[in-house]
């Protein structure tokens, strides 16, 4: 069996640089002639196909057919240097891509790690305390209604817009999407407040106003930015919808002024200061029932998830479980049925159960949508406005889509508004 001496290469795996070193490898060769050059008595192996095996990442290299080229080692050196330079460029490009991927993964892992940190002692008590304060304050505003209700909704829309702008301008999102300029951000907050004020003053008219504020926002962006990006336009419009248009449905819901004729017992207990029995309307009961179902869904999901949670519901929010979601759904339906028995609205138990189901899914997906925004932004909370809860957007994310869904259900699905 004939053997041949080949020029080999080894790879420096640590530095990613190829270094030429002589290596001897014995290869079985059958019926392959050996040629000798005139300047050297050392044999070179040339196969019938004009190719020879060589050691390294590339297993075959074409051998020059002329004797002069075969005898010239500089040809091999030049090719090796070019190959090494090309490999270094590929390594550099791969390293840059890897570092970018690591940076992005690190941000997402930081958010997940922050969410999974153990709660500080007393944080649950703080969360419950401020939750009760918010709940009782919200119930009082719903019951009183009128200008107070409209003013609180406008203030909430302003704070929601501010926190949304903070998320859009965060490092994680700004990497791939330049945020709108400050002038446009201020306009978004003002337009969200104006939209809710308009809905309250016009007794629930919002569609044309939403079209107008969208036009104003996009036009301002075209003026303020020399070459605006589509991502800037779309994030501005989403901010108007998310923080302005969706909250306005809670005003539309509370403004449903049809008398709750099936709730005479509760109506008799309303003091004259608030308007007496005539103050009890479908809007008041519907808003109260919707908020109660959201709180029940959130509470039921939390405790059932803590006690029985084993199966992850979605990767968007890793701490949510299927068992917790089932507990939240049952809690929401149970509260809706209980309030149906107490207040006599809606007019049958099936409608009450359907309302509880709609509230649960609207609140769940509203929570998940905000989780997507925060995850891309690389932040755990939208702000630190409310101790134990984060920002107002963190607290009201379950409410944003719920108001619209409940209003649609009452307006177009329940016969005679559930009376």
C-alpha positions as CSV (number, residue, x, y, z in Angstrom):
1,X,0.0,0.0,0.0
2,X,1.5,3.3,-1.1
3,X,1.7,6.3,1.3
4,X,2.1,10.0,0.7
5,X,3.3,13.0,2.7
6,X,0.7,15.8,2.7
7,X,0.8,19.4,3.9
8,X,-1.7,19.6,6.8
9,X,-3.3,22.2,8.9
10,X,-4.5,22.4,12.4
11,X,-7.0,24.8,13.9
12,X,-6.5,26.9,17.0
13,X,-9.9,26.4,18.6
14,X,-9.4,29.1,21.2
15,X,-8.4,32.0,19.0
16,X,-10.3,30.9,15.9
17,X,-7.0,31.4,13.8
18,X,-5.7,28.7,11.4
19,X,-2.0,28.0,11.7
20,X,0.0,26.1,9.2
21,X,2.0,23.2,10.7
22,X,3.3,20.2,9.0
23,X,1.3,17.1,9.6
24,X,1.9,13.6,8.4
25,X,-1.0,11.4,7.6
26,X,-0.9,8.0,6.1
27,X,-3.6,7.4,3.5
28,X,-4.3,4.2,1.7
29,X,-3.8,4.8,-2.0
30,X,-4.5,2.4,-4.8
31,X,-3.3,2.7,-8.4
32,X,-2.2,6.4,-7.9
33,X,1.0,7.5,-9.6
34,X,3.8,9.4,-7.8
35,X,5.4,12.3,-9.6
36,X,8.8,13.9,-9.0
37,X,9.6,17.5,-9.8
38,X,12.9,18.4,-11.4
39,X,13.9,20.6,-8.4
40,X,13.0,18.1,-5.6
41,X,13.2,14.5,-5.1
42,X,10.3,14.4,-2.7
43,X,7.2,12.8,-4.2
44,X,3.8,14.5,-4.5
45,X,0.6,12.6,-4.6
46,X,-1.7,13.4,-7.6
47,X,-4.9,11.5,-8.1
48,X,-6.4,10.7,-11.5
49,X,-9.2,13.3,-10.8
50,X,-6.6,16.1,-10.1
51,X,-7.4,16.2,-6.3
52,X,-5.7,15.1,-3.2
53,X,-6.9,14.6,0.4
54,X,-5.6,17.0,2.9
55,X,-5.9,17.3,6.7
56,X,-8.3,20.1,8.2
57,X,-11.7,21.5,7.8
58,X,-11.6,21.2,4.0
59,X,-10.9,17.6,3.1
60,X,-10.0,18.1,-0.6
61,X,-8.0,20.7,-2.4
62,X,-7.3,20.9,-6.1
63,X,-3.6,20.2,-7.0
64,X,-2.0,22.3,-9.8
65,X,-1.6,20.3,-12.9
66,X,1.6,21.9,-14.0
67,X,4.9,20.7,-12.5
68,X,6.1,24.2,-11.8
69,X,3.0,25.1,-9.8
70,X,3.1,21.8,-8.0
71,X,6.7,22.4,-7.0
72,X,6.1,26.0,-5.8
73,X,5.2,26.0,-2.1
74,X,4.4,29.7,-2.2
75,X,1.2,29.0,-4.1
76,X,0.0,26.9,-1.1
77,X,1.1,29.6,1.4
78,X,-0.8,32.3,-0.5
79,X,-4.0,30.3,-0.7
80,X,-3.7,29.4,3.0
81,X,-3.3,33.1,4.0
82,X,-6.4,34.1,2.0
83,X,-8.3,31.2,3.5
84,X,-7.2,32.3,7.0
85,X,-8.3,35.9,6.3
86,X,-11.6,34.8,5.1
87,X,-12.1,32.6,8.1
88,X,-11.2,35.5,10.4
89,X,-13.8,37.7,8.8
90,X,-16.4,34.9,9.2
91,X,-15.4,34.5,12.9
92,X,-15.7,38.3,13.5
93,X,-19.2,38.4,11.9
94,X,-20.3,35.4,13.8
95,X,-19.0,36.9,17.1
96,X,-20.9,40.1,16.5
97,X,-24.1,38.3,15.8
98,X,-23.6,36.1,18.9
99,X,-23.0,39.2,21.1
100,X,-26.2,40.8,19.8
101,X,-28.2,37.7,20.5
102,X,-26.7,37.4,24.0
103,X,-27.5,41.0,24.8
104,X,-31.1,40.5,23.7
105,X,-31.4,37.2,25.6
106,X,-29.8,38.8,28.7
107,X,-32.5,41.5,28.8
108,X,-35.3,39.0,28.6
109,X,-33.7,36.8,31.2
110,X,-33.2,39.8,33.4
111,X,-37.0,40.5,33.2
112,X,-37.8,36.9,33.9
113,X,-35.3,36.8,36.8
114,X,-36.7,39.9,38.3
115,X,-40.2,38.5,38.1
116,X,-39.1,35.3,39.8
117,X,-37.3,36.9,42.7
118,X,-38.8,36.0,46.1
119,X,-41.2,38.6,47.4
120,X,-39.8,40.7,50.3
121,X,-41.4,40.2,53.6
122,X,-44.5,42.3,54.0
123,X,-44.9,42.8,50.2
124,X,-48.1,40.8,50.1
125,X,-49.6,42.8,53.0
126,X,-48.6,46.0,51.2
127,X,-50.2,44.8,48.0
128,X,-53.4,43.9,49.8
129,X,-53.5,47.2,51.7
130,X,-53.1,49.4,48.6
131,X,-55.4,47.0,46.7
132,X,-58.1,47.6,49.2
133,X,-57.6,51.4,49.1
134,X,-57.8,51.4,45.3
135,X,-60.8,49.1,45.3
136,X,-62.8,51.1,47.8
137,X,-61.9,54.4,46.1
138,X,-62.9,52.9,42.7
139,X,-66.2,51.7,44.1
140,X,-67.0,55.1,45.5
141,X,-66.2,56.8,42.2
142,X,-68.4,54.3,40.3
143,X,-71.3,54.8,42.7
144,X,-71.1,58.6,42.7
145,X,-70.7,58.8,38.9
146,X,-71.2,62.1,37.2
147,X,-68.3,64.6,36.7
148,X,-66.2,62.9,39.4
149,X,-66.3,59.7,37.4
150,X,-65.4,61.5,34.2
151,X,-62.6,63.4,35.8
152,X,-61.0,60.3,37.4
153,X,-61.2,58.5,34.0
154,X,-59.4,61.4,32.3
155,X,-56.7,61.4,35.0
156,X,-56.3,57.7,34.6
157,X,-56.0,58.1,30.8
158,X,-53.2,60.7,31.3
159,X,-51.2,58.5,33.6
160,X,-51.7,55.4,31.4
161,X,-50.3,57.4,28.4
162,X,-47.3,58.6,30.4
163,X,-46.4,55.0,31.5
164,X,-47.0,53.7,27.9
165,X,-44.6,56.4,26.5
166,X,-42.1,55.3,29.1
167,X,-42.3,51.7,28.0
168,X,-42.0,52.6,24.3
169,X,-39.0,54.7,25.0
170,X,-37.3,52.0,27.0
171,X,-34.0,50.5,25.8
172,X,-35.4,47.1,24.8
173,X,-38.0,48.5,22.4
174,X,-36.0,51.5,21.2
175,X,-33.3,49.2,19.8
176,X,-35.4,48.2,16.9
177,X,-38.0,51.0,16.9
178,X,-37.1,54.7,17.4
179,X,-39.7,56.1,19.8
180,X,-41.8,59.1,18.8
181,X,-40.3,62.5,19.6
182,X,-41.2,64.3,22.9
183,X,-43.6,66.7,21.2
184,X,-45.6,63.8,19.8
185,X,-45.5,62.0,23.2
186,X,-46.9,65.1,24.9
187,X,-49.6,65.3,22.2
188,X,-50.5,61.6,22.8
189,X,-51.1,62.2,26.5
190,X,-53.2,65.4,25.8
191,X,-55.3,63.7,23.1
192,X,-56.0,60.7,25.4
193,X,-57.4,63.0,28.0
194,X,-59.3,65.0,25.4
195,X,-60.9,61.9,23.9
196,X,-62.2,60.8,27.3
197,X,-63.5,64.3,28.1
198,X,-65.2,64.4,24.8
199,X,-66.9,61.0,25.3
200,X,-68.2,62.2,28.7
201,X,-69.5,65.5,27.5
202,X,-71.2,64.1,24.5
203,X,-72.8,61.2,26.4
204,X,-70.8,58.5,24.8
205,X,-69.9,59.6,21.3
206,X,-66.3,58.3,20.5
207,X,-65.9,56.9,17.0
208,X,-65.5,60.2,15.0
209,X,-63.5,61.7,17.8
210,X,-61.1,58.8,17.7
211,X,-60.6,59.3,14.0
212,X,-59.9,63.0,14.5
213,X,-57.3,62.5,17.3
214,X,-55.6,59.8,15.2
215,X,-55.3,62.2,12.3
216,X,-54.0,65.0,14.5
217,X,-51.3,62.7,16.1
218,X,-50.0,61.4,12.8
219,X,-50.0,64.8,11.1
220,X,-48.0,66.2,14.0
221,X,-45.5,63.4,13.7
222,X,-45.0,64.1,10.0
223,X,-44.3,67.8,10.9
224,X,-42.1,67.1,13.9
225,X,-40.0,64.3,12.4
226,X,-38.0,64.9,9.2
227,X,-38.2,61.2,8.1
228,X,-40.7,59.4,10.4
229,X,-40.6,55.6,10.6
230,X,-43.7,53.5,10.3
231,X,-42.9,52.0,13.7
232,X,-43.2,55.5,15.2
233,X,-46.6,56.1,13.5
234,X,-47.9,52.7,14.6
235,X,-46.7,53.0,18.2
236,X,-48.4,56.4,18.4
237,X,-51.7,55.1,17.1
238,X,-51.6,52.1,19.4
239,X,-50.9,54.5,22.3
240,X,-54.1,56.5,21.5
241,X,-56.2,53.3,21.3
242,X,-54.6,51.6,24.3
243,X,-54.6,54.6,26.7
244,X,-57.3,56.8,25.3
245,X,-60.0,55.0,23.4
246,X,-60.2,51.8,25.5
247,X,-60.7,53.7,28.9
248,X,-63.4,55.8,27.3
249,X,-65.6,52.6,27.1
250,X,-65.8,52.7,30.9
251,X,-67.4,56.1,30.6
252,X,-69.8,54.8,27.9
253,X,-70.6,51.9,30.1
254,X,-71.4,54.1,33.2
255,X,-73.5,56.4,31.1
256,X,-76.0,53.7,30.3
257,X,-78.9,55.5,31.9
258,X,-81.7,53.0,31.7
259,X,-83.3,52.5,35.1
260,X,-82.5,49.1,36.8
261,X,-86.2,48.2,37.2
262,X,-85.3,44.7,38.6
263,X,-83.2,46.1,41.5
264,X,-85.9,47.9,43.6
265,X,-84.4,46.7,46.9
266,X,-81.0,48.2,46.2
267,X,-82.6,51.4,44.7
268,X,-84.5,52.0,47.9
269,X,-81.3,52.1,49.9
270,X,-79.6,54.8,47.8
271,X,-79.6,58.1,49.8
272,X,-81.2,61.2,48.3
273,X,-77.8,62.9,48.3
274,X,-76.9,60.6,45.4
275,X,-80.2,61.0,43.6
276,X,-82.3,58.4,45.3
277,X,-83.8,55.4,43.5
278,X,-83.4,57.0,40.1
279,X,-79.6,56.9,40.5
280,X,-79.6,53.2,40.1
281,X,-79.1,52.6,36.4
282,X,-77.9,49.7,34.2
283,X,-74.7,51.6,33.8
284,X,-74.0,51.7,37.5
285,X,-74.8,48.0,38.1
286,X,-72.9,46.9,35.0
287,X,-69.8,48.8,35.9
288,X,-69.9,47.5,39.4
289,X,-70.5,43.9,38.3
290,X,-67.6,44.1,35.8
291,X,-65.1,45.5,38.3
292,X,-66.2,42.9,40.9
293,X,-65.7,40.1,38.3
294,X,-62.2,41.4,37.4
295,X,-61.2,41.5,41.1
296,X,-62.6,38.0,41.6
297,X,-60.9,36.6,38.5
298,X,-57.5,38.1,39.6
299,X,-57.9,36.9,43.2
300,X,-59.1,33.4,42.2
301,X,-56.3,32.9,39.7
302,X,-53.7,34.0,42.2
303,X,-54.7,31.7,45.0
304,X,-55.6,28.7,42.8
305,X,-52.3,29.1,41.0
306,X,-50.4,29.3,44.2
307,X,-52.1,26.2,45.6
308,X,-52.6,24.0,42.6
309,X,-50.6,25.5,39.7
310,X,-48.5,23.0,37.8
311,X,-49.0,23.6,34.1
312,X,-47.7,26.8,32.5
313,X,-50.4,28.7,30.7
314,X,-48.3,30.7,28.3
315,X,-44.6,31.7,27.8
316,X,-45.6,35.3,27.7
317,X,-46.2,35.3,31.5
318,X,-44.3,32.2,32.9
319,X,-45.9,32.4,36.3
320,X,-49.5,32.0,35.0
321,X,-50.8,28.5,35.1
322,X,-53.7,26.6,33.6
323,X,-55.0,25.7,37.1
324,X,-54.9,29.4,38.1
325,X,-56.8,30.4,35.0
326,X,-59.5,27.8,35.8
327,X,-59.8,29.2,39.3
328,X,-60.0,32.7,38.0
329,X,-62.7,31.7,35.5
330,X,-64.8,30.0,38.1
331,X,-64.4,32.9,40.5
332,X,-65.5,35.4,37.9
333,X,-68.6,33.4,37.0
334,X,-69.4,32.8,40.7
335,X,-69.3,36.5,41.5
336,X,-71.4,37.3,38.4
337,X,-74.1,34.8,39.5
338,X,-74.0,36.0,43.1
339,X,-74.5,39.6,42.0
340,X,-77.3,38.5,39.7
341,X,-79.1,37.0,42.7
342,X,-78.5,40.1,44.7
343,X,-79.2,42.9,42.2
344,X,-81.5,41.2,39.7
345,X,-79.3,42.1,36.8
346,X,-79.0,40.8,34.1
347,X,-82.4,39.2,33.8
348,X,-81.3,35.5,33.9
349,X,-78.5,33.3,35.2
350,X,-77.3,32.3,31.8
351,X,-76.6,35.9,30.8
352,X,-74.8,36.4,34.2
353,X,-72.6,33.4,33.6
354,X,-71.8,34.6,30.1
355,X,-70.9,38.1,31.4
356,X,-68.6,36.5,34.0
357,X,-66.9,34.5,31.3
358,X,-66.4,37.5,29.0
359,X,-64.9,39.5,31.9
360,X,-62.5,36.7,32.7
361,X,-61.1,36.3,29.2
362,X,-61.0,40.1,28.5
363,X,-59.0,40.7,31.8
364,X,-56.7,37.7,31.2
365,X,-55.7,38.8,27.7
366,X,-55.5,42.4,28.7
367,X,-52.9,41.4,31.3
368,X,-51.0,39.3,28.7
369,X,-50.9,42.1,26.2
370,X,-49.3,44.5,28.7
371,X,-46.8,41.7,29.6
372,X,-45.7,41.6,26.0
373,X,-45.0,45.3,26.0
374,X,-43.1,45.2,29.3
375,X,-41.1,42.1,28.1
376,X,-40.0,43.9,25.0
377,X,-39.2,47.0,26.9
378,X,-37.1,44.9,29.4
379,X,-39.0,46.3,32.4
380,X,-40.8,44.5,35.2
381,X,-43.3,47.3,36.0
382,X,-44.5,50.2,34.0
383,X,-43.7,52.5,36.9
384,X,-43.5,52.5,40.7
385,X,-46.5,54.7,41.3
386,X,-48.5,52.3,43.5
387,X,-46.5,50.4,46.2
388,X,-46.8,46.7,45.7
389,X,-48.5,47.0,42.4
390,X,-46.1,48.9,40.1
391,X,-47.7,51.4,37.8
392,X,-51.3,52.3,37.1
393,X,-51.0,50.4,33.8
394,X,-49.9,47.3,35.7
395,X,-53.0,47.7,37.9
396,X,-55.5,48.5,35.1
397,X,-54.2,46.3,32.3
398,X,-57.0,43.8,33.0
399,X,-59.6,46.6,32.8
400,X,-58.7,48.2,29.5
401,X,-60.3,45.7,27.1
402,X,-62.9,44.5,29.6
403,X,-64.8,47.8,29.5
404,X,-65.2,47.6,25.7
405,X,-66.2,43.9,25.8
406,X,-68.8,44.4,28.5
407,X,-70.2,47.4,26.8
408,X,-70.5,45.5,23.5
409,X,-72.1,42.5,25.2
410,X,-74.8,44.7,27.0
411,X,-75.4,46.9,24.0
412,X,-75.7,44.3,21.2
413,X,-76.0,40.9,22.8
414,X,-78.3,41.3,25.8
415,X,-82.0,41.9,25.0
416,X,-83.3,45.2,26.4
417,X,-79.9,45.8,28.1
418,X,-80.4,42.8,30.4
419,X,-83.6,44.1,32.0
